[in-house]
């Protein structure tokens, strides 16, 4: 039988091209303690950001925020999210922050994993949207149940030729799986299509399905018609 520690070791081996040698060494060294998780369930999220103004093909229009928030909350409630659980996500405007707010509102802990240093991340993934998203990011980050990490510090410099968003997806998934695959619930807010570049929601869905985790797909093609 493959143990949880062996599963994590294999994941690290398979993603060596995305992490620096130092980053892999740190994750490998932490594997035994991370595998002994005290959380009942681990909820991992991936989903669309709010559309930038003037986006040619709408994907997550700002006026659909309330619908998305309600769907994410309902998905967490359906799986019994509560005080003994952990949520893991990025911190981008739109799906990530809606998920983060919902997890914290249910008394669970939250781990924010950012692909860049904070200022670069805010510029790339938060500040292009409505001005209200930046204070919401900091409100989530400053909650006592939130732990925030940034990839350049946790994993080391991005290796030459690697994509930061693909590395982010693998980091998110590896972090969740380190608590035990049997604990993992994945929620995605997704239109079923490809992303605007490497490392989008489709990439994460494929990685999660390969790991055999439970998937809740909030299909925006249906949600936006409500």
N, C-alpha and C positions, 0 to 999 in steps of 0.2 A: 504494500500500500504506500502511495506517495504521501509523505507527511507535509504539513503546512510549511515547515521550514524548507523542505526540498522544493516545494512549489515556488516559494519566493526565490530560492537560489536559481532555479531554472529561468524565472522571469528576469532576474538580473543578468544572467548569461545572455538571454535573448535580446536584451536591450543595451548591451555594452556600447553600441555605436551611438546611443543617444546620451549617455552619461559620461562624465569624465571618469578617469580611473579612480580619482580620489572620492568622487561621489558614489561610485559603485562600492568602494571599500567601506564607506560610512554606512550605506544601506545594508550591506552584508553583515557588518558588525552589529547592527541594530536588530537584525532579523529575529533572534531568539526572544528578545523582550517584546517586540511588536506582536509576534505570533501569539503570545499569552495575553490575549485581549480581555479586558474587563467589560467591554461593551456588549450589550445584548444583540443589537443590530447595527450594521454600518451602512449608511445610505450614501451612495455616490451619485453625483449629478453631472450631466452635461446638457447643454442646450443653447439655443440661439441668443445672441445679444439683441438688444433693441436696435431697430434699423437706424442707420445714420440718415440725416435729413437728405432728401433727394435720392435715396436708393432707387435704382432703376427698376428692380424687381422686388416688391415688398416681401419680407419674410417674417419679421416680428414688428409690425407697426406699433407705435407707442400707444395707440388707443385700445390695444388688446392686452395691456398689462394686467388689468383686473381679472380678465378671463384666465390668463396664464397663472396668476397668483392663486386663484381659486382651484385650478386643476392640480397644481403642485401640492397645495395643502391637502386636497382630497386624496391624492396618491400617498402622501405620508400617513394620513389618518387610516387609510385602508390597510397599510402595513404595520400600523400600531406604533408609529414613532412617538417616543417619549423620553423621559429623563435618563434612562439607562442606555441611550443610543448615541451614535456619532454620525454627523453629517460631514461629507468631504466634497469640496467643490473649488472652482476658481473664484474670482471675485468680480467678474465682468458685469457691466450693466445689463439688465434684462434677466434671463433665466437664472444665472448664478446667484445674483443678489436676492432675487425672489425666493429661491430655494434656501439660501442662508437665513433670511429673515423668518421663513416658515419653520425651519429646524429649531432656531433659537426660541421662537414663540412657543414651541412644544416642550421646552425644557431640556432639549438635547444639547450635546456638545458639538462644536463646529471646528473643522480644520480647513483653513483657507490656504491653498497652494497657488502661488503666483509664478508665472513663467519668467518674469523680469524683475528687476528692482522696482520698488514701489512707484517711483515717479514715472519711470518708463511705462509701467503697467497702466497707471492712471491715464496717461496720454494716449495709449494704444487702445484701451478697452473700457474706459469709463467716461472720460471728459468729452468725447465727441457727441454724446447724447445730451439729453436735458440736464440742466445744471443741478437738478435735484439728486442725481445719482451719486455724485461725489460725497455729499454728506451722508448718504445712506451707506456707502462703502465704509466710511470711518465709524459710523454708528455700529455696524456689524463687527468690524475689527476690534472695537473697544469693549465689546461685551466680555464679561469675566469668563464665559464658557468658550471663548474663541481663541484659537491658536493660529497664528499666521506665519507662514514660511515662504521664502522666495528662492527660486531655483538656483540663482548664481551662488547663494550662500550654502544651500542644503546639498546641491549636487555638483557644484563647481562650475567653471566656465563651460559654455556651450562648445562641444567639439566642432572642429571645422567641417562644414558640409551638413551638419545636423540642423533639423528644423525645430525651433523653440516650442512650437505648438504641439508637434508630435511628441517631443520629450515631455511636455506638460501632461499630455494624455496618459502616457505610460507611467509617469510619476503618480498621478492621481489614482490610476488603477492599481499599481503596485502597492501604494500606501493602503488602499482599501483591502486588497487581498492579503496583506500582511496580518490583518486581524482574523483571517480565516475565511475561505471562500463560502463556507456555509452560512456566514453571517451577512453576506453582502446582498444588498438590494440596490439596483441601478435604476434611476429615473432619468429619462431624457425628454426634453422638449424639442421636437424635431419635425421637420416637414418631409422627411424621407429622402431628401436630395443630397447632393454633394455640397461641400462647403465652398467658401470663397478662396480657399487655399488649403495646404496640408494641415493636418491636425484638427480638423473640425469634428462635429458631432458624429458624422458617419464613421470616421476613424475610431472614435471611442466606442460606438455601438459594436463595431466589428471586433474590437479587442475584448469587450465585456462578454459578448456571445461566445468567443473562443474560450474564455475562462469558465463558461458554464454557469454564470450568475443569473439570478432572477432579474428580469427586465420589465419595467413599466414604461411603455412608450406613449407619451402624450403627443398625439399626432396633430400638429398645428393646422393641417389641411382640414381637419374636422373641427377642431376647437374654434378656429376663426369664423366658422359659419354659424356659431351659436348666437 
